[in-house]
Amino acid sequence: FLIYGLVAVKRHHKVGFPGRLVVKYGVSTIVASTVVYFVSSILLSYTMTVYEFVPRVILSVGIGAGVYLGMTYAIDKSTRELLDSIAKELKIK
């Protein structure tokens, strides 16, 4: 029944899957996660007090977010347009 449903839907509707875009974002996510893993293993030590630990966690997350946004900015046009419009909006005010 499931196979029949898939064939019937495909016959009547064009169903597309953005595979290339998913692969691009997947690679960006893997690279950013790897960077966060190695940076956090260098920066974080669990024997610190919470006042020393939290800023390092925030720094580690910021580095990961920066790497991810930088990579998606480089590979995706819509992300580039979004970040450019945000920057333009912040410059106006």
N, C-alpha and C positions, 0 to 999 in steps of 0.2 A: 504494500500500500504506500509506503514511504517513497519508494522508487517511482511508482506511478505518479504520485503527487509532484515530485521533483521534475519529472519529464513533462507533465502537464503545465506546470508553472513556467518552465523554460520555453515551452512551445508558444505560450501566449504572451509572455513578458520577457523583455530583455533584462536579465539580471547580470550585473557586472560586479566584479570584485577587484578593487584597486591593489593588486598583488605587489606591483612595483613600489607603491607608496608604503605599503605595510612593511616590506623588506627594508626600505630606507629608514623608517622610524624604528624598526626592530634593531638594526645595526647601530643606530644612534643610541638607543637605550642600553644595548649591551656594552658599548664603549663607555658611556657615562657611568654605568654601574661598576665597570671594572676600575675606572678612575677613582670613584668614591671608595671602593673596597681598598685599593692600595693607599690612598690618601688617609683614610680613616685608620688603617693599620699603622701608619706612621705617626699620625697626630694623636690618636686616642690611647689613653692609658687608663684602665679602670680603677687604679688605686688613687686617683685624684679626688679632690673634693668636688662637690657638685658645681661650685662656682668656677672651677677651672675646666670642668668637663663640658658644660653646656655651651660655652663660647666655641670650643673646638668642634663640637657636633654641628653647630650652626655654620662654622667655617667649612666643614666637610660637605655639608648639604649645599652650601652656596657654590662651592667649587663644582660639585656634580651638576647642579642646575645650570651653571655657566657653561660647562662643557656641552651639556645637552642642548641648550638654546643656541650655542654657537654652531654646533653641528647641524641642527635643523635649520638654522638661518642659512647655512651654506648650501643645503641640499633641497630645500623646499621653498617654492615661490610664495605660497600663501603665508607661511611663517615669516618670510622676509617682509611681505606687505604689512602683516600685522605688527611686527616689531617696529617697522619704519613709521607706521601711522601712530603707534604709541609714543615713539620718540618725538615725532612732529607735534603731537598734542602736548607733550610735556614742555617742549621748547616754547610754545605759544604762551603759556601761563607763567 
